[in-house]
Amino acid sequence: MGNFGLTEIILILLVVVLLFGGRKIPEMMKGLGQGMKEFKKASMADDEPEKMHAEDKTETKE
């Protein structure tokens, strides 16, 4: 059931173009890209305190 062929993908793309129009799709993709970039930046920022905390632990053991 999860296997999409070329025909199904073309049909889905055609429906998307009909629903949103040709001009709206690039704007939506731009917004999606910006959202992914912000999410990646935020997730990397969340990892930094953990790395710093781990480094602090190793320094105190010495």
Backbone as XML, in Angstrom:
<?xml version="1.0"?>
<chain id="A" units="angstrom">
  <residue number="1" name="MET">
    <atom name="N" x="0.822" y="-1.189" z="0.000"/>
    <atom name="CA" x="0.000" y="0.000" z="0.000"/>
    <atom name="C" x="0.870" y="1.259" z="0.000"/>
  </residue>
  <residue number="2" name="GLY">
    <atom name="N" x="2.068" y="1.224" z="0.512"/>
    <atom name="CA" x="2.922" y="2.398" z="0.608"/>
    <atom name="C" x="3.787" y="2.639" z="-0.608"/>
  </residue>
  <residue number="3" name="ASN">
    <atom name="N" x="3.646" y="1.837" z="-1.647"/>
    <atom name="CA" x="4.475" y="2.008" z="-2.838"/>
    <atom name="C" x="3.797" y="2.949" z="-3.828"/>
  </residue>
  <residue number="4" name="PHE">
    <atom name="N" x="4.441" y="4.097" z="-4.062"/>
    <atom name="CA" x="3.910" y="5.054" z="-5.016"/>
    <atom name="C" x="4.669" y="4.932" z="-6.317"/>
  </residue>
  <residue number="5" name="GLY">
    <atom name="N" x="3.955" y="4.790" z="-7.396"/>
    <atom name="CA" x="4.574" y="4.744" z="-8.708"/>
    <atom name="C" x="4.613" y="6.131" z="-9.322"/>
  </residue>
  <residue number="6" name="LEU">
    <atom name="N" x="5.151" y="6.198" z="-10.514"/>
    <atom name="CA" x="5.267" y="7.476" z="-11.216"/>
    <atom name="C" x="3.892" y="8.080" z="-11.497"/>
  </residue>
  <residue number="7" name="THR">
    <atom name="N" x="2.932" y="7.240" z="-11.843"/>
    <atom name="CA" x="1.581" y="7.720" z="-12.142"/>
    <atom name="C" x="0.942" y="8.374" z="-10.922"/>
  </residue>
  <residue number="8" name="GLU">
    <atom name="N" x="1.089" y="7.755" z="-9.764"/>
    <atom name="CA" x="0.495" y="8.307" z="-8.542"/>
    <atom name="C" x="1.143" y="9.627" z="-8.155"/>
  </residue>
  <residue number="9" name="ILE">
    <atom name="N" x="2.463" y="9.720" z="-8.296"/>
    <atom name="CA" x="3.169" y="10.956" z="-7.959"/>
    <atom name="C" x="2.736" y="12.086" z="-8.879"/>
  </residue>
  <residue number="10" name="ILE">
    <atom name="N" x="2.616" y="11.812" z="-10.170"/>
    <atom name="CA" x="2.174" y="12.835" z="-11.126"/>
    <atom name="C" x="0.752" y="13.274" z="-10.795"/>
  </residue>
  <residue number="11" name="LEU">
    <atom name="N" x="-0.109" y="12.331" z="-10.446"/>
    <atom name="CA" x="-1.490" y="12.661" z="-10.092"/>
    <atom name="C" x="-1.546" y="13.545" z="-8.847"/>
  </residue>
  <residue number="12" name="ILE">
    <atom name="N" x="-0.740" y="13.231" z="-7.848"/>
    <atom name="CA" x="-0.697" y="14.043" z="-6.624"/>
    <atom name="C" x="-0.203" y="15.452" z="-6.934"/>
  </residue>
  <residue number="13" name="LEU">
    <atom name="N" x="0.856" y="15.568" z="-7.733"/>
    <atom name="CA" x="1.375" y="16.883" z="-8.109"/>
    <atom name="C" x="0.340" y="17.687" z="-8.890"/>
  </residue>
  <residue number="14" name="LEU">
    <atom name="N" x="-0.398" y="17.041" z="-9.767"/>
    <atom name="CA" x="-1.443" y="17.717" z="-10.533"/>
    <atom name="C" x="-2.535" y="18.261" z="-9.619"/>
  </residue>
  <residue number="15" name="VAL">
    <atom name="N" x="-2.936" y="17.469" z="-8.629"/>
    <atom name="CA" x="-3.959" y="17.911" z="-7.675"/>
    <atom name="C" x="-3.445" y="19.094" z="-6.860"/>
  </residue>
  <residue number="16" name="VAL">
    <atom name="N" x="-2.184" y="19.061" z="-6.441"/>
    <atom name="CA" x="-1.601" y="20.167" z="-5.676"/>
    <atom name="C" x="-1.590" y="21.436" z="-6.512"/>
  </residue>
  <residue number="17" name="VAL">
    <atom name="N" x="-1.201" y="21.339" z="-7.780"/>
    <atom name="CA" x="-1.183" y="22.515" z="-8.654"/>
    <atom name="C" x="-2.593" y="23.054" z="-8.846"/>
  </residue>
  <residue number="18" name="LEU">
    <atom name="N" x="-3.552" y="22.181" z="-9.005"/>
    <atom name="CA" x="-4.931" y="22.640" z="-9.184"/>
    <atom name="C" x="-5.471" y="23.311" z="-7.920"/>
  </residue>
  <residue number="19" name="LEU">
    <atom name="N" x="-5.114" y="22.791" z="-6.753"/>
    <atom name="CA" x="-5.620" y="23.361" z="-5.503"/>
    <atom name="C" x="-4.974" y="24.702" z="-5.168"/>
  </residue>
  <residue number="20" name="PHE">
    <atom name="N" x="-3.666" y="24.791" z="-5.308"/>
    <atom name="CA" x="-2.950" y="25.975" z="-4.845"/>
    <atom name="C" x="-2.558" y="26.934" z="-5.957"/>
  </residue>
  <residue number="21" name="GLY">
    <atom name="N" x="-2.522" y="26.491" z="-7.169"/>
    <atom name="CA" x="-2.125" y="27.361" z="-8.275"/>
    <atom name="C" x="-0.611" y="27.381" z="-8.439"/>
  </residue>
  <residue number="22" name="GLY">
    <atom name="N" x="-0.168" y="27.700" z="-9.628"/>
    <atom name="CA" x="1.252" y="27.686" z="-9.953"/>
    <atom name="C" x="2.063" y="28.749" z="-9.231"/>
  </residue>
  <residue number="23" name="ARG">
    <atom name="N" x="1.455" y="29.866" z="-8.898"/>
    <atom name="CA" x="2.192" y="30.960" z="-8.250"/>
    <atom name="C" x="2.368" y="30.731" z="-6.757"/>
  </residue>
  <residue number="24" name="LYS">
    <atom name="N" x="1.446" y="30.046" z="-6.158"/>
    <atom name="CA" x="1.479" y="29.870" z="-4.704"/>
    <atom name="C" x="2.486" y="28.797" z="-4.267"/>
  </residue>
  <residue number="25" name="ILE">
    <atom name="N" x="2.756" y="27.828" z="-5.118"/>
    <atom name="CA" x="3.627" y="26.711" z="-4.745"/>
    <atom name="C" x="5.050" y="27.165" z="-4.413"/>
  </residue>
  <residue number="26" name="PRO">
    <atom name="N" x="5.710" y="28.024" z="-5.225"/>
    <atom name="CA" x="7.062" y="28.469" z="-4.838"/>
    <atom name="C" x="7.090" y="29.200" z="-3.491"/>
  </residue>
  <residue number="27" name="GLU">
    <atom name="N" x="6.053" y="29.970" z="-3.212"/>
    <atom name="CA" x="5.979" y="30.664" z="-1.916"/>
    <atom name="C" x="5.875" y="29.663" z="-0.772"/>
  </residue>
  <residue number="28" name="MET">
    <atom name="N" x="5.080" y="28.609" z="-0.979"/>
    <atom name="CA" x="4.931" y="27.590" z="0.055"/>
    <atom name="C" x="6.249" y="26.847" z="0.276"/>
  </residue>
  <residue number="29" name="MET">
    <atom name="N" x="6.961" y="26.538" z="-0.797"/>
    <atom name="CA" x="8.238" y="25.828" z="-0.679"/>
    <atom name="C" x="9.293" y="26.708" z="-0.005"/>
  </residue>
  <residue number="30" name="LYS">
    <atom name="N" x="9.253" y="28.008" z="-0.282"/>
    <atom name="CA" x="10.183" y="28.930" z="0.372"/>
    <atom name="C" x="9.919" y="28.962" z="1.875"/>
  </residue>
  <residue number="31" name="GLY">
    <atom name="N" x="8.663" y="29.051" z="2.242"/>
    <atom name="CA" x="8.297" y="29.045" z="3.658"/>
    <atom name="C" x="8.670" y="27.744" z="4.335"/>
  </residue>
  <residue number="32" name="LEU">
    <atom name="N" x="8.488" y="26.630" z="3.634"/>
    <atom name="CA" x="8.862" y="25.336" z="4.183"/>
    <atom name="C" x="10.370" y="25.255" z="4.406"/>
  </residue>
  <residue number="33" name="GLY">
    <atom name="N" x="11.143" y="25.746" z="3.447"/>
    <atom name="CA" x="12.600" y="25.750" z="3.576"/>
    <atom name="C" x="13.070" y="26.611" z="4.732"/>
  </residue>
  <residue number="34" name="GLN">
    <atom name="N" x="12.464" y="27.775" z="4.893"/>
    <atom name="CA" x="12.830" y="28.655" z="6.007"/>
    <atom name="C" x="12.478" y="28.017" z="7.343"/>
  </residue>
  <residue number="35" name="GLY">
    <atom name="N" x="11.342" y="27.357" z="7.399"/>
    <atom name="CA" x="10.941" y="26.679" z="8.626"/>
    <atom name="C" x="11.894" y="25.559" z="8.989"/>
  </residue>
  <residue number="36" name="MET">
    <atom name="N" x="12.329" y="24.795" z="7.987"/>
    <atom name="CA" x="13.283" y="23.713" z="8.239"/>
    <atom name="C" x="14.621" y="24.271" z="8.704"/>
  </residue>
  <residue number="37" name="LYS">
    <atom name="N" x="15.031" y="25.405" z="8.117"/>
    <atom name="CA" x="16.306" y="26.022" z="8.510"/>
    <atom name="C" x="16.245" y="26.491" z="9.964"/>
  </residue>
  <residue number="38" name="GLU">
    <atom name="N" x="15.135" y="27.119" z="10.352"/>
    <atom name="CA" x="14.979" y="27.587" z="11.729"/>
    <atom name="C" x="14.931" y="26.412" z="12.707"/>
  </residue>
  <residue number="39" name="PHE">
    <atom name="N" x="14.255" y="25.340" z="12.316"/>
    <atom name="CA" x="14.180" y="24.159" z="13.175"/>
    <atom name="C" x="15.560" y="23.562" z="13.376"/>
  </residue>
  <residue number="40" name="LYS">
    <atom name="N" x="16.337" y="23.480" z="12.312"/>
    <atom name="CA" x="17.687" y="22.920" z="12.400"/>
    <atom name="C" x="18.567" y="23.789" z="13.300"/>
  </residue>
  <residue number="41" name="LYS">
    <atom name="N" x="18.442" y="25.117" z="13.137"/>
    <atom name="CA" x="19.241" y="26.033" z="13.959"/>
    <atom name="C" x="18.843" y="25.915" z="15.430"/>
  </residue>
  <residue number="42" name="ALA">
    <atom name="N" x="17.556" y="25.796" z="15.689"/>
    <atom name="CA" x="17.089" y="25.686" z="17.072"/>
    <atom name="C" x="17.513" y="24.365" z="17.694"/>
  </residue>
  <residue number="43" name="SER">
    <atom name="N" x="17.481" y="23.296" z="16.926"/>
    <atom name="CA" x="17.880" y="22.004" z="17.485"/>
    <atom name="C" x="19.378" y="21.969" z="17.730"/>
  </residue>
  <residue number="44" name="MET">
    <atom name="N" x="20.171" y="22.640" z="16.910"/>
    <atom name="CA" x="21.611" y="22.707" z="17.140"/>
    <atom name="C" x="21.903" y="23.572" z="18.366"/>
  </residue>
  <residue number="45" name="ALA">
    <atom name="N" x="21.134" y="24.625" z="18.567"/>
    <atom name="CA" x="21.328" y="25.496" z="19.724"/>
    <atom name="C" x="20.989" y="24.746" z="21.011"/>
  </residue>
  <residue number="46" name="ASP">
    <atom name="N" x="20.019" y="23.842" z="20.942"/>
    <atom name="CA" x="19.663" y="23.043" z="22.113"/>
    <atom name="C" x="20.763" y="22.055" z="22.458"/>
  </residue>
  <residue number="47" name="ASP">
    <atom name="N" x="21.495" y="21.569" z="21.465"/>
    <atom name="CA" x="22.573" y="20.599" z="21.706"/>
    <atom name="C" x="23.801" y="21.250" z="22.323"/>
  </residue>
  <residue number="48" name="GLU">
    <atom name="N" x="24.037" y="22.509" z="22.056"/>
    <atom name="CA" x="25.245" y="23.181" z="22.541"/>
    <atom name="C" x="25.356" y="23.195" z="24.065"/>
  </residue>
  <residue number="49" name="PRO">
    <atom name="N" x="24.305" y="23.508" z="24.818"/>
    <atom name="CA" x="24.446" y="23.492" z="26.286"/>
    <atom name="C" x="24.799" y="22.104" z="26.820"/>
  </residue>
  <residue number="50" name="GLU">
    <atom name="N" x="24.285" y="21.048" z="26.190"/>
    <atom name="CA" x="24.611" y="19.696" z="26.634"/>
    <atom name="C" x="26.094" y="19.418" z="26.419"/>
  </residue>
  <residue number="51" name="LYS">
    <atom name="N" x="26.633" y="19.852" z="25.286"/>
    <atom name="CA" x="28.053" y="19.646" z="25.014"/>
    <atom name="C" x="28.898" y="20.420" z="26.016"/>
  </residue>
  <residue number="52" name="MET">
    <atom name="N" x="28.508" y="21.645" z="26.299"/>
    <atom name="CA" x="29.262" y="22.458" z="27.250"/>
    <atom name="C" x="29.182" y="21.840" z="28.641"/>
  </residue>
  <residue number="53" name="HIS">
    <atom name="N" x="28.012" y="21.321" z="29.007"/>
    <atom name="CA" x="27.836" y="20.703" z="30.311"/>
    <atom name="C" x="28.701" y="19.453" z="30.417"/>
  </residue>
  <residue number="54" name="ALA">
    <atom name="N" x="28.784" y="18.677" z="29.346"/>
    <atom name="CA" x="29.622" y="17.474" z="29.347"/>
    <atom name="C" x="31.096" y="17.851" z="29.460"/>
  </residue>
  <residue number="55" name="GLU">
    <atom name="N" x="31.508" y="18.935" z="28.807"/>
    <atom name="CA" x="32.893" y="19.385" z="28.898"/>
    <atom name="C" x="33.217" y="19.854" z="30.314"/>
  </residue>
  <residue number="56" name="ASP">
    <atom name="N" x="32.273" y="20.504" z="30.957"/>
    <atom name="CA" x="32.493" y="20.962" z="32.334"/>
    <atom name="C" x="32.712" y="19.773" z="33.274"/>
  </residue>
  <residue number="57" name="LYS">
    <atom name="N" x="31.995" y="18.692" z="33.084"/>
    <atom name="CA" x="32.134" y="17.517" z="33.918"/>
    <atom name="C" x="33.503" y="16.890" z="33.745"/>
  </residue>
  <residue number="58" name="THR">
    <atom name="N" x="33.996" y="16.850" z="32.503"/>
    <atom name="CA" x="35.299" y="16.243" z="32.269"/>
    <atom name="C" x="36.406" y="17.114" z="32.849"/>
  </residue>
  <residue number="59" name="GLU">
    <atom name="N" x="36.229" y="18.419" z="32.851"/>
    <atom name="CA" x="37.246" y="19.302" z="33.407"/>
    <atom name="C" x="37.324" y="19.213" z="34.925"/>
  </residue>
  <residue number="60" name="THR">
    <atom name="N" x="36.200" y="18.978" z="35.578"/>
    <atom name="CA" x="36.194" y="18.925" z="37.036"/>
    <atom name="C" x="36.770" y="17.605" z="37.542"/>
  </residue>
  <residue number="61" name="LYS">
    <atom name="N" x="36.741" y="16.558" z="36.730"/>
    <atom name="CA" x="37.286" y="15.280" z="37.148"/>
    <atom name="C" x="38.800" y="15.284" z="37.169"/>
  </residue>
  <residue number="62" name="GLU">
    <atom name="N" x="39.434" y="16.138" z="36.398"/>
    <atom name="CA" x="40.902" y="16.162" z="36.309"/>
    <atom name="C" x="41.556" y="16.763" z="37.498"/>
  </residue>
</chain>
